[in-house]
Amino acid sequence: MELQEVQRTVDTWISAKGVRYFNELTNTALLMEEVGELARIMARRFGEQSFKEKEAELDLGDEMADILFVLVCLANQTQVNLEEAFLRNMQKKNDRDSRRHVENPKLK
């Protein structure tokens, strides 16, 4: 699925099931909340913290999808075409960082 289709899918869902978009500030707060949930799983699965009972069942992919959903909501609300923005961003990274990481002794 291309990003433009993802944006249309979220917009269709919001119109059919979500009544309306939460305002941009609310969605920004929800995005931070979702990132926190992902961070919690990462800290336990890959870091030093341990899971509490039933936390080990949490789905890493589902948490990432929650983040994507809210990010797409924000993009739709602010008229950002994520596909175009992503391509521009990758070009920026290619132009700016074409040798930076390859030549970084810390990464060798």
N, CA, C and O of each residue as an XYZ file, in Angstrom:
432
protein
N       0.851     -1.171      0.000
C       0.000      0.000      0.000
C       0.901      1.240      0.000
O       1.809      1.353      0.823
N       0.650      2.140     -0.901
C       1.410      3.388     -0.955
C       0.905      4.350      0.109
O      -0.227      4.232      0.579
N       1.752      5.301      0.484
C       1.381      6.224      1.553
C       0.127      7.032      1.227
O      -0.676      7.310      2.119
N      -0.052      7.412     -0.034
C      -1.270      8.154     -0.389
C      -2.510      7.304     -0.133
O      -3.544      7.815      0.296
N      -2.399      6.010     -0.398
C      -3.529      5.115     -0.139
C      -3.756      4.962      1.367
O      -4.898      4.888      1.820
N      -2.676      4.915      2.134
C      -2.799      4.870      3.592
C      -3.541      6.114      4.081
O      -4.439      6.018      4.917
N      -3.166      7.274      3.559
C      -3.833      8.514      3.968
C      -5.313      8.488      3.598
O      -6.150      8.924      4.388
N      -5.648      7.987      2.417
C      -7.069      7.895      2.020
C      -7.816      6.902      2.902
O      -8.959      7.148      3.287
N      -7.173      5.777      3.225
C      -7.809      4.753      4.062
C      -8.138      5.310      5.438
O      -9.232      5.083      5.954
N      -7.198      6.037      6.037
C      -7.444      6.643      7.350
C      -8.558      7.677      7.247
O      -9.442      7.719      8.103
N      -8.527      8.509      6.216
C      -9.557      9.535      6.056
C     -10.939      8.902      5.899
O     -11.913      9.390      6.471
N     -11.025      7.829      5.133
C     -12.296      7.118      4.956
C     -12.778      6.548      6.284
O     -13.962      6.640      6.609
N     -11.868      5.963      7.047
C     -12.243      5.398      8.340
C     -12.737      6.491      9.283
O     -13.751      6.327      9.962
N     -12.012      7.604      9.318
C     -12.423      8.718     10.193
C     -13.827      9.180      9.817
O     -14.659      9.407     10.695
N     -14.094      9.321      8.529
C     -15.413      9.779      8.084
C     -16.511      8.785      8.426
O     -17.617      9.183      8.792
N     -16.212      7.477      8.308
C     -17.228      6.451      8.509
C     -17.397      6.045      9.970
O     -18.518      5.802     10.417
N     -16.303      5.969     10.715
C     -16.352      5.403     12.070
C     -15.918      6.374     13.164
O     -16.376      6.271     14.303
N     -15.059      7.294     12.833
C     -14.478      8.149     13.864
C     -15.203      9.462     14.075
O     -14.802     10.257     14.925
N     -16.247      9.703     13.330
C     -17.064     10.914     13.369
C     -16.303     12.106     12.791
O     -16.753     12.712     11.819
N     -15.150     12.447     13.380
C     -14.315     13.543     12.871
C     -12.922     13.350     13.444
O     -12.719     12.564     14.370
N     -11.977     14.072     12.887
C     -10.629     14.060     13.445
C     -10.637     14.780     14.789
O     -11.331     15.782     14.959
N      -9.855     14.261     15.751
C      -9.575     15.051     16.945
C      -8.764     16.253     16.476
O      -8.138     16.195     15.418
N      -8.762     17.331     17.237
C      -7.987     18.487     16.789
C      -6.494     18.155     16.789
O      -6.058     17.148     17.346
N      -5.736     19.027     16.151
C      -4.313     18.762     15.943
C      -3.543     18.625     17.257
O      -2.645     17.791     17.368
N      -3.888     19.429     18.232
C      -3.202     19.345     19.515
C      -3.499     18.019     20.208
O      -2.598     17.380     20.749
N      -4.764     17.610     20.189
C      -5.136     16.318     20.786
C      -4.405     15.189     20.077
O      -3.871     14.293     20.730
N      -4.374     15.221     18.735
C      -3.681     14.160     18.009
C      -2.182     14.174     18.266
O      -1.550     13.118     18.271
N      -1.604     15.346     18.480
C      -0.177     15.400     18.813
C       0.060     14.734     20.167
O       1.021     13.982     20.334
N      -0.812     15.009     21.128
C      -0.697     14.368     22.440
C      -0.888     12.857     22.321
O      -0.176     12.087     22.966
N      -1.852     12.431     21.496
C      -2.066     10.994     21.294
C      -0.854     10.344     20.638
O      -0.502      9.208     20.957
N      -0.217     11.071     19.714
C       0.991     10.543     19.078
C       2.076     10.300     20.120
O       2.738      9.263     20.105
N       2.253     11.247     21.013
C       3.262     11.091     22.068
C       2.913      9.907     22.973
O       3.794      9.155     23.391
N       1.636      9.751     23.266
C       1.188      8.624     24.082
C       1.520      7.298     23.397
O       2.023      6.373     24.033
N       1.237      7.215     22.115
C       1.515      5.981     21.371
C       3.012      5.697     21.292
O       3.433      4.546     21.407
N       3.816      6.739     21.096
C       5.273      6.563     21.077
C       5.745      6.053     22.444
O       6.641      5.212     22.525
N       5.138      6.566     23.505
C       5.466      6.088     24.845
C       5.154      4.616     25.020
O       5.922      3.891     25.652
N       4.043      4.168     24.474
C       3.688      2.747     24.556
C       4.705      1.893     23.809
O       5.084      0.820     24.279
N       5.144      2.362     22.657
C       6.186      1.646     21.913
C       7.482      1.623     22.718
O       8.139      0.586     22.814
N       7.847      2.761     23.293
C       9.076      2.843     24.082
C       9.034      1.870     25.257
O      10.046      1.259     25.600
N       7.879      1.729     25.863
C       7.732      0.805     26.988
C       8.044     -0.624     26.561
O       8.765     -1.340     27.256
N       7.504     -1.036     25.426
C       7.776     -2.386     24.924
C       9.255     -2.536     24.582
O       9.878     -3.540     24.926
N       9.813     -1.535     23.906
C      11.222     -1.612     23.500
C      12.139     -1.719     24.715
O      13.098     -2.491     24.704
N      11.846     -0.944     25.768
C      12.675     -0.963     26.974
C      12.642     -2.329     27.651
O      13.617     -2.738     28.282
N      11.535     -3.025     27.523
C      11.402     -4.332     28.163
C      11.899     -5.464     27.270
O      12.522     -6.412     27.750
N      11.626     -5.366     25.985
C      12.028     -6.448     25.086
C      13.515     -6.385     24.748
O      14.171     -7.422     24.648
N      14.048     -5.187     24.574
C      15.439     -5.049     24.134
C      16.339     -4.377     25.164
O      17.562     -4.405     25.026
N      15.755     -3.777     26.186
C      16.531     -3.102     27.218
C      16.609     -3.922     28.487
O      16.397     -5.135     28.481
N      16.915     -3.243     29.567
C      17.137     -3.933     30.830
C      15.877     -4.124     31.665
O      15.888     -4.908     32.614
N      14.804     -3.436     31.340
C      13.597     -3.582     32.142
C      12.911     -4.916     31.844
O      13.094     -5.497     30.775
N      12.129     -5.381     32.798
C      11.403     -6.636     32.602
C       9.910     -6.352     32.459
O       9.403     -5.338     32.940
N       9.234     -7.257     31.796
C       7.795     -7.138     31.595
C       7.056     -7.434     32.889
O       7.479     -8.275     33.683
N       5.959     -6.741     33.089
C       5.024     -7.105     34.141
C       4.140     -8.215     33.573
O       4.185     -8.516     32.380
N       3.349     -8.804     34.437
C       2.452     -9.861     33.995
C       1.600     -9.411     32.818
O       1.028     -8.322     32.858
N       1.505    -10.215     31.784
C       0.717     -9.998     30.573
C       1.298     -8.940     29.632
O       0.825     -8.820     28.502
N       2.298     -8.174     30.050
C       2.905     -7.183     29.160
C       3.680     -7.843     28.021
O       3.791     -7.270     26.937
N       4.207     -9.022     28.251
C       5.000     -9.706     27.221
C       4.156    -10.009     25.993
O       4.692    -10.229     24.907
N       2.849    -10.021     26.158
C       1.945    -10.306     25.043
C       1.722     -9.098     24.146
O       1.111     -9.232     23.086
N       2.199     -7.922     24.540
C       1.997     -6.708     23.749
C       2.654     -6.867     22.381
O       3.744     -7.425     22.259
N       1.974     -6.370     21.365
C       2.385     -6.537     19.973
C       3.145     -5.306     19.495
O       2.570     -4.226     19.364
N       4.427     -5.471     19.238
C       5.281     -4.382     18.791
C       4.753     -3.769     17.495
O       4.690     -2.546     17.375
N       4.379     -4.593     16.537
C       3.857     -4.102     15.265
C       2.565     -3.322     15.422
O       2.343     -2.327     14.731
N       1.718     -3.772     16.327
C       0.458     -3.072     16.568
C       0.709     -1.684     17.129
O       0.028     -0.728     16.757
N       1.678     -1.569     18.016
C       2.010     -0.252     18.577
C       2.580      0.664     17.496
O       2.270      1.855     17.468
N       3.407      0.120     16.609
C       3.936      0.918     15.502
C       2.807      1.368     14.577
O       2.815      2.494     14.081
N       1.839      0.483     14.348
C       0.693      0.832     13.502
C      -0.157      1.926     14.151
O      -0.691      2.789     13.455
N      -0.284      1.894     15.478
C      -1.005      2.963     16.178
C      -0.319      4.310     15.936
O      -0.984      5.319     15.699
N       1.003      4.316     15.997
C       1.767      5.537     15.751
C       1.534      6.022     14.331
O       1.298      7.209     14.102
N       1.601      5.099     13.376
C       1.391      5.463     11.974
C      -0.002      6.040     11.770
O      -0.164      7.027     11.052
N      -1.004      5.439     12.390
C      -2.379      5.915     12.246
C      -2.512      7.366     12.708
O      -3.078      8.197     11.998
N      -1.991      7.668     13.891
C      -2.124      9.028     14.413
C      -1.288     10.000     13.584
O      -1.718     11.127     13.339
N      -0.106      9.582     13.152
C       0.725     10.429     12.295
C       0.002     10.741     10.983
O       0.049     11.871     10.497
N      -0.656      9.752     10.423
C      -1.421      9.961      9.192
C      -2.591     10.900      9.453
O      -2.906     11.741      8.611
N      -3.233     10.769     10.598
C      -4.303     11.716     10.943
C      -3.769     13.139     10.923
O      -4.386     14.028     10.338
N      -2.630     13.357     11.557
C      -2.037     14.695     11.589
C      -1.676     15.174     10.186
O      -1.889     16.340      9.853
N      -1.139     14.289      9.374
C      -0.800     14.663      7.996
C      -2.058     15.069      7.239
O      -2.067     16.088      6.548
N      -3.107     14.286      7.366
C      -4.358     14.610      6.683
C      -4.917     15.952      7.151
O      -5.391     16.748      6.341
N      -4.860     16.198      8.442
C      -5.403     17.435      8.994
C      -4.626     18.664      8.547
O      -5.194     19.748      8.418
N      -3.343     18.500      8.313
C      -2.491     19.639      7.985
C      -2.121     19.671      6.507
O      -1.211     20.393      6.099
N      -2.836     18.882      5.712
C      -2.664     18.824      4.264
C      -1.228     18.489      3.856
O      -0.690     19.069      2.912
N      -0.613     17.545      4.578
C       0.715     17.063      4.216
C       0.550     15.767      3.438
O      -0.065     14.818      3.923
N       1.103     15.732      2.229
C       1.156     14.502      1.451
C       2.394     13.750      1.932
O       3.519     14.114      1.588
N       2.183     12.697      2.730
C       3.310     11.987      3.333
C       4.223     11.335      2.303
O       5.436     11.254      2.501
N       3.647     10.880      1.221
C       4.468     10.244      0.188
C       5.448     11.256     -0.411
O       6.638     10.971     -0.546
N       4.943     12.428     -0.766
C       5.816     13.475     -1.310
C       6.819     13.943     -0.268
O       7.995     14.139     -0.576
N       6.361     14.121      0.959
C       7.253     14.581      2.033
C       8.358     13.562      2.294
O       9.513     13.927      2.511
N       7.994     12.293      2.272
C       8.987     11.243      2.510
C      10.032     11.218      1.397
O      11.229     11.111      1.662
N       9.574     11.316      0.158
C      10.519     11.317     -0.965
C      11.457     12.518     -0.900
O      12.654     12.381     -1.151
N      10.926     13.695     -0.565
C      11.774     14.886     -0.401
C      12.779     14.685      0.734
O      13.945     15.066      0.627
N      12.306     14.086      1.806
C      13.169     13.858      2.955
C      14.283     12.870      2.619
O      15.423     13.056      3.044
N      13.965     11.829      1.867
C      15.000     10.875      1.471
C      16.018     11.534      0.552
O      17.213     11.250      0.642
N      15.554     12.411     -0.329
C      16.487     13.126     -1.202
C      17.407     14.017     -0.379
O      18.607     14.093     -0.639
N      16.838     14.688      0.611
C      17.650     15.521      1.508
C      18.712     14.675      2.201
O      19.876     15.067      2.277
N      18.305     13.517      2.703
C      19.253     12.630      3.373
C      20.331     12.156      2.396
O      21.507     12.095      2.754
N      19.941     11.825      1.181
C      20.914     11.383      0.181
C      21.905     12.489     -0.151
O      23.103     12.233     -0.278
N      21.418     13.706     -0.292
C      22.295     14.831     -0.623
C      23.219     15.172      0.554
O      24.419     15.371      0.368
N      22.669     15.236      1.727
C      23.405     15.681      2.909
C      24.308     14.590      3.486
O      25.411     14.870      3.955
N      23.836     13.369      3.446
C      24.509     12.295      4.185
C      25.107     11.211      3.293
O      25.331     10.091      3.752
N      25.367     11.526      2.034
C      25.816     10.477      1.112
C      27.091      9.782      1.584
O      27.269      8.600      1.291
N      27.977     10.457      2.294
C      29.223      9.855      2.774
C      29.332      9.873      4.298
O      30.175      9.179      4.868
N      28.495     10.651      4.950
C      28.629     10.892      6.384
C      28.674      9.613      7.220
O      29.567      9.454      8.053
N      27.744      8.719      7.014
C      27.671      7.509      7.840
C      28.718      6.491      7.420
O      29.288      5.802      8.266
N      28.973      6.392      6.133
C      29.970      5.457      5.628
C      31.354      5.810      6.173
O      32.166      4.925      6.442
N      31.611      7.089      6.332
C      32.917      7.541      6.800
C      32.991      7.726      8.310
O      34.023      8.154      8.827
N      31.933      7.417      9.012
C      31.896      7.580     10.464
C      32.622      6.393     11.134
O      32.143      5.261     11.065
N      33.757      6.644     11.769
C      34.503      5.546     12.400
C      33.725      4.883     13.544
O      34.001      3.735     13.892
N      32.773      5.584     14.118
C      31.975      5.001     15.204
C      31.059      3.891     14.707
O      30.605      3.057     15.491
N      30.790      3.881     13.411
C      29.864      2.885     12.863
C      30.590      1.679     12.253
O      29.956      0.766     11.724
N      31.895      1.685     12.331
C      32.668      0.570     11.742
C      33.003     -0.468     12.757
O      33.646     -1.466     12.431
